[in-house]
Amino acid sequence: MRPSVASSTSPPRVDASTPRPARPMFLRQVSGPRPLDIRHVAVFDGTGHPSEANGVHNVARALTREQRAAGDQARLVLLARGNTPSIADRSCPTQVIRLKGPDLRGHTLRMSSGNVEELLVGVRDNTFFHIHGGREPMLPGLAWRLRRRGIPYALTVHGRFSHVYDPDGRTVKRNTALYLRLFERSLLEGARFVQALSDEEAVIFRRIAPRARIEIIGNGAYSSSHDATPPRPMPRGVSADYPHFGYCGRYAIEHKGLDLLLEGFSSYCKNGGTGRLTMIGSGSARTDLVQMAERMGIAQRVQILGPSFGAERDALLRECDYFVVASRFEGVPLAALEAALLGLPLIVTAGSGLRTLVTAEKAGLPIGDHSACAVAAALHNAEKLSPDEWQASASAAHAAAMLRCDWAGIASQLRAAYLG
């Protein structure tokens, strides 16, 4: 739901300023109706968040379902560290490979030969790998092995590089930037293409891997092929205790900027803000967030809930007036797109990947920078909106999501890029 995302009726945007990698013999004949064997590869880190709460996994699941509906033989492959994931979603064929390679600080340095062979079982001349993730030391080695065998792959980083540079392009994480240029550059430049979820992410990729082929294709929020077309939100005014701010996602404090959210909300309250905040999420950091709210003296104004999914989650979000994303780095959070479909205006940082859209489409309010002060200012600005202004913003958020976030169209764009 961003202006950088190609709509479901338009072709993906390609960075043509750099040469595309040489097309190998592999897949040259797979240009007609023959089904592809598409393997979406993602990492399960075993840190306590269920797979169903992992946005990257949910993107891969959505694409797998769409591609299977279109006639391809798609599946999800989870490379699992630590605890074996329980797979509740049986609509998406899922293979779990337990990683056995050397480990450092929670990261697998390289996949064992046995793991690689397990991943490549049944590979044919119509197999295509779609790797989801970044800043994973084992991925460049895996990509090298795929290239040696002439097996093509695409890469979606899902915002994993976004914290390396600030919105003005200054390097924030120098060691990480150096690591990416030295080690993961080959991962990007050896791919058939790299999917950027936003213009902002594409700029980062060009800095790290100038020769990478980049296609800008966004995330989805609904499927026109699997689901009924999402209805327009029921007419409603603002809540009785307006403004009611909402958040839904993993309780990953640094990544999701949840410290900025609570500190900003605290400042907002101390400076006359009258709203409240509801947070929905998974992970052990929930206890830390509760303690943070108590220390800041805002516990009576903040509700920090456990995980919620589907209709139950939607019912909670419909009680809110705004959806807030204070992330420092992100691909494009699915929960924010889904909140927009429910008619919630978005309040977002640049790190969310959504600020350009929200500003251009008047679909909410931007957060000026990654600071508690900027969060507080955005919350105050939200409180100042009149009911009519809020309704216009809510309608714009829903319209933007409907236009740009159909998984069926996104899957079609990706398939064309696989073969391009």
Secondary structure, DSSP 4 states (H G I P E B T S, - for coil): --TTSPPTTSPPEE-TTSPPPPPPSTTTTTTSSPPPEEEEEEEE--SS--GGG-HHHHHHHHHHHHHHHTT-EEEEEEEE-SSPPP---TTS-EEEEE--S-EETTEESS--HHHHHHHTTT--TTEEEEEE--S-THHHHHHHHHHHTT--EEEE-TTTTTTSB-TTS-BS-HHHHHHIIIIIHHHHHTSSEEEESSHHHHHHHHHH-TT--EEE----SB-TTTSPPPPPPPP----TTS-EEEEES---HHHHTHHHHHHHHHHHHHTT---EEEEE--STTHHHHHHHHHHHT-GGGEEEE----HHHHHHHHHT-SEEEE--SS-S--HHHHHHHHTT--EEE-GGGT-HHHHHHHT-EEE--SSSHHHHHHHHHHHHHS-HHHHHHHHHHHHHHHHHH-BHHHHHHHHHHHHH-
